[in-house]
Amino acid sequence: MGVFVFLPLILPLSAWPIARLAEQHLHPRTTTRMLTALAVAMALCSTVCLALVMVVGTAQLPGNPLPDGWSDPHVRAAVPFDEVVGKAAIPALGVALLACGRVLWRHGRVRRSAHRALAGLPATAVAVLPDGAPYAYALPGRRRDRVVVTTALLRCLESAERRALFAHERAHLAGRHHRFLLAVQLASHANPFLRPLRTTVTYATERWADEEAAAAVGDRRVVARAIGKAALVSRGVPVPTLAGMATPGPVPRRVAALLGPAPVARSWSSVSGSVGWAAWTAAAGTAASAMASVNSALTMYFILYTEAPL
């Protein structure tokens, strides 16, 4: 197994170039799906790596619950610097699992509280709250997805801008963007090196919804005005976010993109240059991470089975 067991912990660095270039050259829909898949795959591999190293670290602790054979020198020799790395992996894995658990708990809590707040309103696709704070967000549900908006925000927008706002939030629901955002949040908490991917996916989902709204409304400038006004009037409003669904992202860049031409959905055969090389680098890093994880897991299994048959 050797040093290859540590590769999944650092190989997420290979995805940083594509995270930066994808938002500039690829369609937001492609960026969201590709980077989410990369982040989830790399996070799983790094978690497997920590779990394997943790076995070696736990085997060194007095009174550990593992079989005695798992403390054999052959098991410890499978991981370089086992005394330091093995013990460090125990709190590292614990922190990662607690952070992911906190994200899931918070996501569920905010979602339940949002649904409770709408309990007394008619079961319509759009829920208008009589609130003096201007905000809007998309709320996915088991039976019905809803767009939540306050009267304060509606008063700040013109008729066409309201249609753009509703189209934007419906695009979030139709694209199930909360699932992508939740997945990359969990991945970035499992491995901090994946945080640039989370930032890019958060921006890409907003751009994806912007483009869907522009196509639905038929006027990119109206969508740009609606986004700009909503961001200005809702600045500083403390609204609980649902896996980043209410995070507006870098609004000036979104407005500038809407004032330009619509992005073209490119096939992979048309992607070349720096974007192509970055994509291949990220794909190679993911493949190497997966291979290292599988190889380390199988090696550790056979070592443990030889020393202490299950």
N, C-alpha and C positions, 0 to 999 in steps of 0.2 A: 504494500500500500504506500508506504513512504510519504514523501512530501506531496504526492499527488492528492492526498486527502485534503490538503489545504487549498487546492486550486479553486473549488467552487466558492470560496470566501472572497477571492479577489477578482475572479473572472467577470463579475458584473461591470468592472471598469471598461471592458471591451465594448459595452453598449453605450458608453457616453457619447461617442461621436455621432452615432445614428440618432440618439435622443436630441441632439442639437440640430442636426441637419434635416431630420424628418419634418419638423414643424415648419421649415422654410421651403421645402421642395416637394413634399408629398401631400396628398389630400388628407384633411384632418381625420376622415373616417379610417383611412389606411394607417395613419400614424397611431391612432387610438388602439386599433386592434393589434397591430404588430408589436408595439411597445408593451402592451398589457400581457401578451403571450410571452414575450421575452422576460418581463419582470417576474411573472409567476413561475416560469420554468427555472430561472436562476435562483429565486428565493427557495423553492423546494429543494434544489440541489445543495444550497448552502446550509439549509436546515438539516438535511441528511448528514452533511459533513460534521456539523456541530454535534449531532446526536452520536455519531461514531466516535468522535474524540471524547465526548462525555463519558462513554462506556469505559474508556481507558482511565479517565480521571476518577470516576466513581469506584473503580476497582482498587484504587490506592487508598481510599478512605477506610478507616477502621469501622467495623460494624456495618459495612455496606450490605444491601440486600442481594447482591449478585452472588452466583455460585463461586466457590473458592477457586475453581479452575480458571475463572475469568481474570484472576489476579496474576496468572502465570507470566513469567518474563517474556514468553513468546507473544502474548497479547499486548503487553506494554511496548515491546520492541516494534510493533507494527506501526506505531505513531512516533515520529521524531520528536525529541524534547518532551517526552510523555509526562514527566513530572510537572513541568510548568504549564504546558499547553493543555494537558488533560484536566488539571484542576481549574484552569481559567475557562474552559469550555462549559463547566457546570453553571456558573452564574450567567455566562453569556447566553446560553440556551434558555435559561430561566427568564432573563430579561426580555429576550425576543418573544417567548411565548406569552409572557404577561402583557407586553405591549400589543401583540396581536389580539389577545383576549380583551384588552381595554378598548381597542378600536371596534371590535364586534359588539361589545356591551354598549358603547356609546351610540353606535349606529342604531341598534335596536331600541335604545331608550329614546333617542330623538324621534325615531319613526313612530313609536307608540304614542309619545306625547303629542306629536303633530296630528295623528289620527284622533286622539281624544279631544283636541281643540276644535276639530271639525264635526264632532258628534252631533251638535244641535243644528247644523246647517243642512239644507237640502242636498240630497245625494246627486249632485250635478258634476259634470266634468270640470267646471271652473267654480272654485269656492272663493267668494269675495268676503274678506274679513273687515269689519268696521274698526280698523286700527289706525291710529294717527301716525304710526311708523311706516314709512314707504319701503316695501320689500315684496318680492315674489319668488316662488320656488316651485319646483316640480316634486310631487309627492307620489311615489309608486305605492300601489296597494295590491293586496291579494286578489280582490275582485274588481276594483275600479281604480284606475290611475287618475289623479286630480292635479290641476294647476291651482295653486293658492296665490292670491294676490290681495293686497290691501286697498282700501278706498283711497288712502293717502297717495299711493303710487299711481292709481288710475287717474286721479285729478291732475297729475303732473304731465300726463301724456295725451297727445291728440288721438283721434280715432284710428288713423292709419298706424300710429306707433303702438297703440294697444294691440292691434291685430299682429303686429310684428312681435310684441312681447309674448302673446299667447302662442304664436307659432314657434318661437324659440323654446319655450318651456315644454310644449308638446313634442318637440324634436328630442328633448332630453328623455322623455318618457318612451317615445317610440324606439329610440336607439338603445334603451336600457343602459344609459350612461352611468347610472349609479352602481351597476355591477362592475363596470370597468374601473371606476374610481375606487370602489371598495377593494377590488383585487390588487390594484397597485399600492394602495395604502398599506394593506397587509404585507405585501412584498417588501416595501421600503422599511417597514418595522422589523421584518425578519432579517434584512441585510441593509444597513444604512447606505451602502454603495449604490443602491437602486433608487435613491431619492431624486436624482435628476430625471429618471424616467417618470416618476410620479408627477413632478412639476410639468413635464411636457405633456403627459396624458391629460392632466387637469386643464391645461390650455387648449389641447386639441379637441377635447369634448365640447368646450365652449365654442370653438371655431366651427366644429361640426354642426352644432345647433344653430349657429349664426347663418351658415350656408343653407341649411334646410329652411330656416325662416325666410331668408332672402328669396329662395326658390318659390316658397308658398305665397309670399306677399307680392313678388314680382318687382320689387324695387329695393336695391341694395342700400341706397341712401336712407330710406325710411328706417330700415333695420339699424343702420349705424346711428341715426339720431335717437332711436328708442334705447339702444344700449348706452349711449353717452348720457342721456337724461336720467335713466334709471340708476346708473352708477353715481352720478352727481348727487341726486336727491337722497339716495340710500347710503351715502358714505357715513361710516361710523355707527350705523344701526346694528345693534347686537342681535343677530338672528342665528339660532342654532343651525348648523349645517348638517346635511344628511350625506355623509361620505363625500363632502366637497360639492354637493349639488348646488349650493347657494353661493359658491365662490365665483366671483365674476371674472377672475383672471386679469391679466394685463389689458385693461380696457383700451388704452390708446392704440396698442398694436392691433386689437380686434377691429376697432373702428377704421384704422388705416387699411387693413386687409379688405374690409367691406367696401371701401371707397375705390378699391382697385378691381381688376377683373376676377371672375370666379376661378377657383383652383380647378385644375384639370385632373381627373382621376386617371393616373398613369398605370400602365401595366408594367410588371417587373422587367419586361424586355426593353422598355424605353428608359429605364433608370440607369444612368451611367455616371462616370466621373466620381466625385467625392462621395455622393450619396450611395452609389453602388458599392464602393469600397467599404464605406461605413456599415452598410447593411450586411455585407459578407463577413466583416469583422465581428459584428454582433452575433451573426448566425454561427460562426466558428467558435466564438466564446461560449455560446449556449451549448453547442454540441460537445465541446471539450468539458464543460462543467458537468453535463449529464453523464458522459463517459467516465469521468473521474469519480462521480458519486456512485455509479453502478459498480465500477471496478472496486472501489473501496468497501462498499457494502458487502459485495460477494467475498472479498478477501477476508474481511472481519468475521463474516459468518462462518467460513470454513475454518478459520483459526479458532474461533470459539467452540465450534462443533468438535474440533479435534481435541481441544483441551478439556472441554466439559460438555459432552454430548447432551443435547436438549431432550 
